Amino acid sequence: MEGLPERITLDPGICHGKPCIRGLRYPVETLLELLAGGMTIEEILADYEDLEREDILAALSYAARLTHVKRMERIAA
């Protein structure tokens, strides 16, 4: 996905190395949680002025890539 490496950064010194937006202290997981909680992209942008629409779209793209698996199997308990 174009722009993903520039938007999603991994730095051990920022948020304990979690994937973040452009080296800022906004973990991808936080943006996903806001969206899952019902906030719109516009609401997030209004609350976090240093974020850009492309940042949120990159977070969604990153999450989608993490779900690409060849196969899932249930493990017996």
C-alpha positions in Angstrom: 0.0 0.0 0.0 1.5 3.3 -1.1 2.6 5.6 1.7 2.4 3.0 4.4 6.1 3.0 5.4 6.1 6.8 5.7 2.9 6.9 7.8 3.4 3.8 10.1 6.6 3.9 12.0 8.2 1.5 14.5 10.7 3.1 17.0 11.6 1.4 20.3 11.8 4.8 21.9 8.3 5.8 21.0 5.3 4.0 22.7 7.4 1.0 23.6 8.0 0.2 19.9 4.4 -0.2 19.0 3.4 0.9 15.4 2.7 4.6 15.5 1.6 7.3 13.1 4.6 9.2 11.6 6.7 8.9 14.7 4.1 10.7 16.7 2.8 9.2 20.0 -0.4 7.9 18.4 -0.3 4.1 18.3 -2.2 2.5 15.4 -4.2 0.5 18.0 -5.5 3.7 19.5 -6.9 4.9 16.2 -8.4 1.6 15.5 -10.0 1.6 18.9 -11.5 5.0 18.3 -12.9 3.9 15.0 -14.3 0.7 16.5 -15.9 2.7 19.2 -17.9 4.6 16.6 -15.9 7.8 16.0 -15.8 9.0 12.5 -12.6 10.0 10.7 -13.8 13.6 10.8 -14.3 13.4 14.6 -10.8 11.9 15.1 -9.3 14.6 13.0 -11.1 17.3 14.9 -9.9 15.9 18.2 -6.3 15.3 17.1 -5.2 18.3 14.9 -1.8 16.9 14.0 -3.3 13.8 12.4 -4.2 13.7 8.7 -6.9 11.7 6.9 -4.1 9.7 5.3 -2.8 8.7 8.7 -6.1 7.1 9.6 -6.4 5.3 6.3 -2.8 4.0 6.7 -3.8 2.7 10.2 -6.7 0.8 8.6 -4.5 -0.5 5.8 -1.9 -1.7 8.3 -4.5 -3.5 10.3 -5.9 -5.1 7.2 -2.4 -6.4 6.2 -2.0 -7.9 9.7 -5.1 -10.1 9.0 -3.7 -11.6 5.9 -3.2 -15.2 6.9 -3.0 -18.3 4.8 -5.1 -20.4 7.1 -6.5 -20.5 10.7 -6.9 -23.5 12.8 -8.7 -24.0 16.1 -6.5 -25.2 18.9 -8.0 -27.7 21.3 -8.1 -26.4 24.9 
